[in-house]
Amino acid sequence: MSASPGVKEADRVPAPQKLAFSMGYSVDYMASGLTTGVLWMPFFNIGLGISPIVLGVLLMVLRGWDAITDPVMGNISDNTRTRWGRRRPYIGVGAVLTAGLYLCLWRLPEGMDLTWQYILLGGLGVAFFTCFTVWSVPYYSLQMELTPSYDERTRLAAWVAIVGKLVYLGGGWVLAFATCSLFDNPETGEADIVHGMRTTSWIIAGLIVVMGLLPTFFVRERYYAATVRSGHRTRLWESIRESFHCRPLWYLIGISFFMIIGSSINNTLGQYVSIYVLNDGKIDAASMLNGWRATGVMVIGILGIPCWAWLSERLDKKIIVTIMLCGSVVGHMLNLFCLRPDMPYLWLVSSVFEAGALGAVWMFFPSMKADVADYDEIDTHTRREGSLNAFYSWFAKVAGTAGAGLGGFVLQMSGFDALLGEQTPEVLTRMKWLYICLPLVLWSFTLLFIWRYPLDRGRMKSIRNELEARRGSV
């Protein structure tokens, strides 16, 4: 451990810009994480009765399409030259379009033939994720070019992480709100998730517009005037080839790939474990449990961010990521003792420990991607944040797609049947052990990639000196 080197004043991102950019992160969570990880299965499976296998396949197709459009959008964004920069125009347009399609996603006409229902859901999903790509790729590319400082990048990521925790807190209560007594079915007196979610979607769509536009109006593109405006444009296939040969990027991809698959399966099965293993099929009680889980994750996560940010300026980022991942593994293993139907809230002990550490890991990845962009500029003489982020995102979304699809298949493997009000003890036991074991196996693969990641503090200092000697400071 060494003393903090500090951040030069010229490298700092002003606090208003940090706040505006960080608020934009809520769009990613609401449009992607909340939608696919929390609301997708309960709404379409429990609410509309669509098979979990069908939903898993549809989600794999949709996220696969999302992954295909990312490299295209990354290349378009890198090659755009406007008076407003190359990222901000797409961020603004993407936010508005994403919000509009979000409303449509939850309004499938009832009583349709199943085949047409699947086709319509798939079509709406393709349109929705295409619009989301128009927003997300330029947004995350912008984060990679807001500062040249190794440590200021982590400080910016800490701001994003704090906002992310607060948004995660709200997201954890969305299902509880959508299934509360305000939306009870008047005939049965039971929670009506379909009516509740269609009402809630108006609130979420409004937040997507407001939060999504903030980076457009209040964030400056630091590298644009100095290195991009007069730089050369890169064809799509040439850009993909250059990204393919960026060695540090592959280590980040490997870390993320297995983490995401494990987390996606964990999130899907965790929803059903909380409903059926811990709460005997009562979705409203499980939603309250998940709401308190999100609250615990948020509180612990925010309290830990200053500590992690402080340590990151004294240790290399990959050391911190390793510590955090080990904490997640330990937290998940506590489920061996915490999954007790007679004490459902004991689950919060393991889930808060686990999710809090995993959330902190994601705090460092944007900073590490920005470091990779500097490494890439040494070889390509071009700022290619959009293409690099899209290449990384392609594999991340393939992992998310595979994880979401596998979540549906694993749920089916457990023998779960949504048409049965009560699941058999054998089904619940299989569900419990699949939930515990599969993420642990997948997360164990990430440690090798973390160990091999080559961009430490010393290497990044050398890279920055070389870049500034070549093209000056930004």
C-alpha positions in Angstrom: 0.0 0.0 0.0 1.3 3.4 -0.9 0.2 7.0 -0.3 -2.4 8.4 -2.6 -0.8 10.3 -5.5 -3.8 12.7 -5.7 -5.5 14.0 -8.7 -4.3 17.1 -10.6 -6.8 19.9 -10.8 -6.8 19.9 -14.6 -7.8 16.2 -14.6 -10.9 16.6 -12.3 -14.4 16.3 -13.6 -16.5 19.2 -12.0 -19.0 18.0 -9.5 -22.1 19.2 -11.5 -20.9 17.2 -14.5 -20.3 14.1 -12.3 -23.8 14.4 -10.8 -25.5 14.9 -14.2 -23.6 12.0 -15.8 -24.2 9.7 -12.8 -28.0 10.4 -12.8 -28.0 9.0 -16.4 -27.0 5.6 -15.0 -30.6 5.2 -13.7 -31.7 4.7 -17.3 -29.5 1.7 -17.7 -30.9 0.1 -14.6 -34.6 0.9 -15.3 -34.5 -0.1 -19.0 -32.2 -3.1 -18.7 -31.5 -4.5 -15.2 -34.9 -3.8 -13.6 -36.8 -4.9 -16.7 -35.0 -8.1 -17.5 -33.8 -9.1 -14.1 -36.7 -8.2 -11.8 -39.9 -7.6 -13.8 -39.7 -9.8 -16.9 -40.4 -13.2 -15.5 -43.0 -12.3 -12.8 -45.0 -10.1 -15.2 -45.1 -12.3 -18.3 -44.9 -15.7 -16.5 -47.0 -15.2 -13.4 -49.1 -12.3 -14.7 -49.8 -13.4 -18.3 -49.0 -17.1 -18.0 -46.3 -17.3 -20.7 -44.0 -20.4 -20.3 -40.6 -19.6 -18.6 -38.8 -21.4 -21.4 -40.5 -19.3 -24.0 -39.7 -16.1 -22.0 -36.1 -17.3 -21.6 -35.7 -17.9 -25.4 -37.3 -14.6 -26.2 -35.0 -12.8 -23.8 -32.0 -14.5 -25.3 -33.1 -13.4 -28.8 -33.7 -9.9 -27.7 -30.4 -9.5 -25.8 -28.7 -11.2 -28.7 -30.1 -8.6 -31.0 -29.0 -5.9 -28.5 -25.5 -7.3 -28.7 -25.5 -7.2 -32.5 -26.5 -3.6 -32.6 -23.9 -2.5 -30.1 -20.8 -2.6 -32.4 -22.7 -0.8 -35.1 -23.7 1.9 -32.8 -20.3 2.2 -31.3 -18.7 2.7 -34.7 -21.4 5.2 -35.7 -20.8 7.1 -32.5 -17.0 7.1 -32.8 -17.2 8.5 -36.4 -19.9 11.2 -35.7 -18.7 14.8 -35.9 -21.3 17.5 -34.9 -21.2 20.9 -33.2 -22.6 19.1 -30.1 -20.0 16.3 -30.1 -20.2 12.7 -31.0 -22.0 11.2 -28.0 -24.5 13.7 -26.7 -26.9 13.9 -29.6 -27.5 10.1 -29.5 -27.9 10.1 -25.8 -30.8 12.6 -26.0 -32.6 10.9 -28.9 -32.1 7.5 -27.4 -33.6 8.5 -24.0 -36.9 9.7 -25.6 -37.3 6.7 -27.9 -36.5 4.2 -25.1 -39.1 5.7 -22.8 -41.8 5.5 -25.5 -41.1 1.9 -26.3 -41.0 1.0 -22.6 -44.6 1.9 -22.3 -45.5 -0.4 -25.2 -43.6 -3.4 -23.8 -46.0 -3.9 -20.9 -49.2 -3.5 -23.0 -49.6 -6.7 -25.0 -53.3 -7.0 -26.1 -55.0 -9.7 -23.9 -56.8 -12.6 -25.5 -54.4 -12.9 -28.5 -53.4 -16.2 -30.0 -50.2 -17.3 -28.2 -48.2 -17.4 -31.4 -49.1 -13.8 -32.3 -48.5 -12.8 -28.7 -44.9 -14.2 -28.9 -44.3 -12.5 -32.2 -45.6 -9.1 -30.9 -43.6 -9.3 -27.7 -40.5 -10.2 -29.8 -41.1 -7.3 -32.2 -41.6 -4.8 -29.4 -38.5 -6.1 -27.6 -36.3 -5.7 -30.7 -37.5 -2.1 -31.2 -37.1 -1.3 -27.5 -33.6 -2.7 -27.2 -32.5 -1.0 -30.4 -33.6 2.4 -29.0 -31.8 1.6 -25.7 -28.6 0.8 -27.6 -28.8 4.3 -29.2 -28.7 5.7 -25.7 -26.5 3.2 -23.8 -23.4 2.8 -26.2 -22.7 6.6 -26.4 -23.4 7.0 -22.7 -20.9 4.5 -21.6 -18.4 5.7 -24.2 -18.7 9.2 -22.8 -17.8 7.9 -19.3 -14.5 6.6 -20.7 -13.4 10.0 -22.0 -14.3 12.4 -19.2 -10.9 12.4 -17.6 -7.3 11.1 -18.4 -6.6 10.4 -14.7 -6.3 6.8 -13.4 -7.8 7.8 -10.0 -10.3 10.4 -11.1 -11.9 7.7 -13.3 -12.5 5.7 -10.2 -13.9 8.8 -8.3 -16.3 9.4 -11.2 -17.3 5.7 -11.1 -17.9 6.1 -7.3 -20.4 8.8 -8.0 -22.1 6.6 -10.6 -22.1 3.7 -8.0 -23.8 5.9 -5.4 -26.6 6.9 -7.7 -26.8 3.3 -8.9 -27.4 2.1 -5.3 -30.1 4.7 -4.8 -31.8 3.7 -8.0 -31.4 0.0 -7.1 -33.2 0.8 -3.8 -36.2 2.2 -5.8 -36.1 -0.7 -8.2 -36.2 -3.2 -5.3 -39.6 -1.8 -4.4 -41.1 -1.6 -7.9 -42.5 -5.1 -7.7 -43.8 -4.5 -4.2 -45.6 -1.3 -5.5 -47.0 -3.0 -8.6 -48.5 -5.8 -6.5 -49.8 -3.7 -3.6 -53.4 -3.4 -2.5 -53.9 -0.4 -4.8 -54.0 -2.9 -7.8 -55.8 -5.8 -6.2 -58.1 -7.7 -8.5 -61.7 -6.7 -7.4 -63.0 -10.2 -8.1 -60.4 -12.3 -6.3 -58.9 -9.8 -3.9 -55.4 -11.0 -5.0 -52.6 -8.9 -6.3 -52.9 -8.0 -10.0 -49.4 -7.6 -11.3 -50.6 -6.9 -14.8 -52.6 -3.8 -13.9 -50.0 -2.7 -11.3 -47.1 -2.9 -13.7 -49.0 -1.1 -16.5 -49.6 1.8 -14.2 -46.0 1.8 -12.8 -44.6 1.8 -16.3 -45.7 5.5 -16.7 -43.5 6.5 -13.8 -40.5 4.6 -15.0 -40.9 5.9 -18.6 -41.0 9.5 -17.2 -37.8 8.9 -15.2 -36.1 7.4 -18.3 -36.7 10.7 -20.2 -35.6 13.0 -17.5 -32.5 11.1 -16.3 -31.5 10.1 -19.8 -31.4 13.7 -21.0 -29.2 15.1 -18.2 -25.8 14.0 -19.7 -26.9 15.5 -23.0 -27.2 19.0 -21.6 -24.7 19.1 -18.8 -21.7 17.0 -19.6 -18.7 18.0 -21.7 -16.9 15.7 -24.1 -13.3 16.3 -23.0 -11.4 14.6 -25.9 -13.5 15.8 -28.8 -11.8 19.1 -29.6 -8.3 18.0 -28.8 -8.1 14.5 -30.5 -11.3 13.6 -32.2 -12.7 16.4 -34.4 -9.8 16.3 -36.8 -9.1 12.6 -36.4 -9.7 9.9 -39.0 -12.8 7.7 -39.2 -12.7 4.0 -38.9 -14.7 1.5 -40.8 -16.8 -1.0 -38.8 -14.9 -4.1 -39.7 -11.6 -2.4 -39.2 -12.7 -1.2 -35.8 -13.9 -4.7 -34.8 -10.5 -6.1 -35.9 -8.6 -3.5 -33.8 -10.8 -4.3 -30.8 -10.2 -8.0 -31.3 -6.5 -7.5 -30.9 -6.7 -5.3 -27.8 -5.4 -7.8 -25.2 -6.4 -6.1 -21.9 -9.9 -5.8 -23.2 -10.2 -9.6 -23.4 -9.3 -9.9 -19.7 -12.1 -7.5 -18.8 -14.5 -9.4 -21.0 -13.5 -12.7 -19.3 -14.1 -11.2 -15.8 -17.5 -9.8 -16.8 -18.7 -12.7 -18.8 -18.7 -15.2 -16.0 -19.8 -12.7 -13.4 -22.8 -11.7 -15.5 -23.9 -15.3 -16.3 -23.7 -16.2 -12.6 -25.5 -13.1 -11.5 -28.3 -13.4 -14.2 -29.1 -17.0 -13.1 -28.9 -15.9 -9.5 -31.3 -13.0 -10.1 -33.9 -15.1 -12.0 -33.8 -18.0 -9.5 -33.6 -15.6 -6.5 -37.0 -14.2 -7.5 -38.6 -17.6 -7.4 -36.7 -18.7 -4.3 -38.1 -15.7 -2.4 -41.6 -16.3 -3.6 -41.9 -20.1 -3.4 -39.1 -21.4 -1.1 -39.3 -18.6 1.5 -42.9 -17.3 1.2 -45.0 -20.3 0.1 -46.0 -18.7 -3.3 -47.1 -15.3 -1.9 -45.8 -12.8 -4.4 -46.8 -9.8 -2.3 -44.9 -11.0 0.7 -41.9 -11.9 -1.4 -42.0 -8.5 -3.0 -41.7 -6.9 0.4 -38.8 -9.2 1.2 -37.0 -8.1 -2.0 -37.7 -4.5 -1.2 -35.9 -4.8 2.1 -33.2 -6.7 0.4 -32.7 -3.8 -2.0 -32.7 -1.4 0.9 -30.0 -3.4 2.7 -27.8 -3.6 -0.4 -28.2 0.2 -1.0 -27.3 1.2 2.6 -24.3 -1.2 2.8 -23.2 -0.4 -0.7 -23.2 3.4 -0.2 -21.4 3.2 3.1 -18.7 1.0 1.5 -18.1 3.2 -1.6 -15.9 5.8 0.1 -13.8 3.0 1.6 -13.3 1.3 -1.8 -12.6 4.5 -3.5 -10.0 5.4 -0.9 -8.3 1.9 -1.1 -8.3 2.1 -5.0 -6.0 5.1 -4.8 -3.5 3.1 -2.7 -3.9 -0.3 -4.4 -4.3 -1.4 -8.0 -7.9 -1.8 -9.1 -7.6 -5.5 -9.9 -6.6 -6.2 -6.3 -9.8 -4.4 -5.0 -11.9 -6.3 -7.6 -10.5 -9.6 -6.4 -11.3 -8.8 -2.7 -14.8 -7.8 -3.6 -15.5 -10.9 -5.7 -14.3 -13.2 -2.9 -16.7 -11.3 -0.6 -19.5 -12.1 -3.0 -18.7 -15.8 -3.1 -18.6 -16.0 0.7 -21.9 -14.1 0.9 -23.6 -16.4 -1.5 -22.3 -19.5 0.4 -24.2 -18.2 3.5 -27.4 -19.3 1.7 -26.6 -22.8 2.9 -27.8 -21.5 6.3 -30.0 -18.6 5.4 -32.7 -20.1 3.2 -35.2 -21.0 5.9 -39.0 -20.7 5.2 -39.6 -20.3 9.0 -37.3 -17.3 9.0 -37.5 -15.7 5.5 -35.8 -12.5 6.5 -32.7 -14.4 7.4 -32.1 -14.5 3.6 -31.2 -10.8 3.8 -28.0 -11.6 5.6 -26.6 -13.6 2.7 -28.1 -11.5 -0.1 -27.0 -8.1 1.2 -23.4 -9.4 1.7 -23.4 -11.0 -1.7 -25.1 -8.3 -3.8 -23.3 -5.5 -2.0 -19.9 -6.8 -3.0 -20.9 -7.6 -6.5 -22.3 -4.1 -6.9 -19.0 -2.6 -5.7 -17.1 -4.7 -8.4 -19.1 -3.0 -11.1 -18.0 0.4 -9.7 -14.5 -0.3 -11.0 -15.2 -1.7 -14.5 -16.0 1.6 -16.2 -12.7 3.0 -14.8 -10.8 0.0 -16.1 -12.4 0.3 -19.5 -11.2 3.9 -19.7 -7.7 2.6 -18.9 -8.0 0.1 -21.8 -9.0 3.0 -24.1 -5.7 4.7 -23.3 -3.8 1.4 -24.0 -5.7 1.1 -27.3 -4.8 4.7 -28.4 -1.1 3.8 -28.2 -1.6 1.2 -31.0 -4.4 2.8 -33.1 -3.6 6.5 -32.7 -7.4 7.0 -32.3 -9.9 7.5 -29.5 -12.2 4.5 -30.0 -14.2 4.5 -26.7 -17.5 3.7 -28.6 -16.1 0.7 -30.4 -14.2 -0.7 -27.4 -17.2 -0.3 -25.2 -19.4 -1.9 -27.8 -17.0 -4.8 -28.3 -16.9 -5.3 -24.5 -20.7 -4.8 -24.3 -21.3 -7.4 -27.0 -19.8 -10.2 -24.8 -21.4 -8.7 -21.6 -24.8 -8.8 -23.2 -24.2 -12.3 -24.7 -23.5 -13.3 -21.1 -26.6 -11.6 -19.8 -28.6 -13.2 -22.6 -27.2 -16.6 -21.9 -27.8 -16.1 -18.2 -31.3 -15.0 -18.6 -32.1 -17.8 -20.9 -30.4 -20.3 -18.7 -32.4 -19.0 -15.8 -35.6 -20.0 -17.5 -34.2 -23.4 -18.5 -32.8 -24.0 -15.0 -36.2 -23.0 -13.5 -37.9 -25.5 -15.8 -35.3 -28.1 -14.8 -36.3 -27.7 -11.2 -39.8 -28.8 -12.2 -41.5 -25.5 -11.4 -45.0 -25.0 -12.9 -46.6 -21.5 -12.7 -50.1 -23.1 -13.1 -49.7 -24.9 -9.7 -50.5 -22.8 -6.7 -48.2 -24.8 -4.5 -44.9 -26.4 -5.6 -43.9 -29.9 -4.4 -41.1 -30.2 -1.8 -38.9 -31.9 -4.4 -39.2 -28.9 -6.7 -38.4 -26.5 -4.0 -35.3 -28.5 -2.9 -34.0 -28.6 -6.5 -34.7 -24.9 -6.9 -32.8 -24.1 -3.7 -29.6 -26.1 -4.7 -29.6 -24.8 -8.2 -29.7 -21.3 -6.8 -26.8 -21.9 -4.5 -24.5 -23.9 -6.7 -24.6 -22.6 -10.2 -23.5 -19.0 -9.5 -20.6 -20.2 -7.4 -19.3 -22.4 -10.2 -19.5 -19.6 -12.7 -18.0 -16.8 -10.5 -15.0 -19.0 -9.8 -13.8 -18.6 -13.4 -13.5 -14.8 -13.0 -10.5 -15.1 -10.7 -8.1 -16.3 -13.4 -9.0 -13.4 -15.6 -8.5 -10.9 -12.8 -5.1 -12.3 -12.0 -4.0 -12.0 -15.7 -5.3 -8.4 -16.2 -2.1 -6.3 -17.0 -3.0 -2.6 -16.6 -1.8 -1.6 -13.1 -1.0 1.9 -11.8 2.6 1.8 -13.0 1.7 0.7 -16.5 -1.0 3.3 -16.9 1.3 6.1 -15.8 3.8 5.0 -18.5 0.9 4.9 -21.1 -0.3 8.4 -20.2 3.2 9.9 -20.4 3.6 8.4 -23.9 0.3 9.6 -25.1 0.8 13.2 -23.9 4.3 13.3 -25.4 2.6 12.3 -28.7 -0.5 14.5 -28.9 -0.5 16.7 -25.8 -2.7 16.9 -22.8 -6.5 17.0 -22.9 
